[in-house]
Amino acid sequence: VYKRQVIYYNMDMSNLDIKVGFEAPTGLAGNADIQPGTIPAGRVVSMVYTGPYEECGSAYEAITKWMKDNNLTGNGTAIEFYLNDPRVDPPAQTRIEMPIM
């Protein structure tokens, strides 16, 4: 499994606040520029989107609608897990998780 991820703390494309990561062994040391971290445990709404990255907005719309229809409130973040390398194995597959309160 291709284990790269991005945590979006907002979706303001002109002023993004993100954290980029990859799966690594525990105990990995950091430095001044790179720090180890974890994704907090908790309840999420999740789906797998298959298709071009630039068209994944429809997946976010579907998750947001489902959450609203089920009276769930997100915590304002979204996490994307990139499950494959579309250059090697197209199309792109992305698991999108939205933590809920």
Secondary structure, 3 states (H helix, E strand, C coil): CCCEEEEECCCCCCCCCEEEEECCCCCCCCCCCCCCCCCCCCCEEEEEEECCHHHCHHHHHHHHHHHHHCCCCECCCEEEEECCCCCCCCCCEEEEEEEEC
